Amino acid sequence: LGFDAETLSRKKEELESKLDEACRGKEDSEERTKQLEQLAQLQKENKELKSTLQQYKDDDPSTFEALKDATQKARNAANRWTDNIWNVESWCNKKFVGNEAELNKHFRACGVPEDLDYLV
């Protein structure tokens, strides 16, 4: 028990020494207060500038190109599905000859418009 108390008191002294060392140079002074105020002001200005930059993000050429690429991919996917729908309709009409009117009625009831066409 005596060994533990000795070790703990030595550790306490080391920690107090480290605390004193860490606090050195951080005493309240006029210069430190000015610097802290300047830091707060610069952080506020930085936040405002980031907010302003965010407003102009939509005008960024790389954002525009990414949007353009995404639009082209979506258009290609929509046209691919239009092909798929037409292929299914064609297959059904060939498979169930004579029932084209009933099949067309079924496709229209499922939400396939009569004027379905490719996106340009």
N, C-alpha and C positions, 0 to 999 in steps of 0.2 A: 504494500500500500504506500509506503514511503517512497518507493521508486517511481510509482505512478504520479505522485504529487510533485516530485522533482521534475519529471519529464513534462508534466502539464504546465508547471510554472515557467520552465524554459521556453516551451512553445508559446505561452502567453506573452512573454517578453519579446520573442521573435515577431509575433503578430503585431504587437504594439509598435515595434520598431518599423515594420513594414507600413503600418497605418500612418505613422508620423512622416515617413518618407513619401508616401502617396499624397499626403495633405500638403507637403511642402510646395510652395509656388501657387497654391490655390487659396491663399488667404484672401479675405475680402479686401479689395483695394479699389481705388478709383479706376485704374487701368483695366483691371479684371472686369469690373462692372461695365465699362464702356465696351470691352470686347464681347461680353455676353449679350449686350444690347445689340451690337452690330451683327452678331451671329443670328440672333432671333430675327432681325430685320432681313438679313440675307436669305434665311430659310423661308420667310414669308414671300419674298420676291421670287425665289426659286419655285415655290408652289404656284404663284400667279403665272409665271412664265410657262410652266408645264401645262397649266390649264389653257392658256392661250395657244400653245402648240397643239394641244388636243383638238381645238376648234379647227385648225387647219389640216388635220390629218386626212380629212376626206379629199383634199386637193392634192395629196401626195401622189406622184406618178406611179410609184410601186403599188399603192393601194388601188389605184385606178386599173392598173394592169391585172392585178389579182382578181378584181371584180369582173373585168372583161373575160379573163380565162374561165372563171366560175360560170359566167353567163353562157359562154360557148359550150362548156361541158353539159350544162343543164339543157341547152337547146338540142345538143346531140342525143342526150338521153331521152328527151321527149320524142324526138323523131324516131329513135330506135323502138320506143314503145308503140308509136303509131304504126310502124312496120309490123310489129308483133300482133297488134290488134287486127290489122288487115290480113295477115297470114292466118290467124285463127278463123276469121270470118270466111276466108276463101276455103280453108280446109273443111269447115263445117258445111259450106254450100256444096262442096264436092262430095262429101261423105253422106249428106242427107239431101239428095237431089229431090226436087219437087217441094221442099219445105222452106225455100228461100225467104218467102214473105214472113213465115212464122219465126225463122231464125233472126231476120232483121228486126222484127218486133221485139224479140228477146234482147238483142244487143242494145236497142234503144232504151228498153226498160232498165237495163243495167248501167245506163249513163253514157253509152257511146253515142255521140251526136252523129246525125246523118251527114253533116258537112265536115267531118273529121279530115284534117289535112296536115301536111308538114308545117313546121314553124320555119320561117325564112330568116 
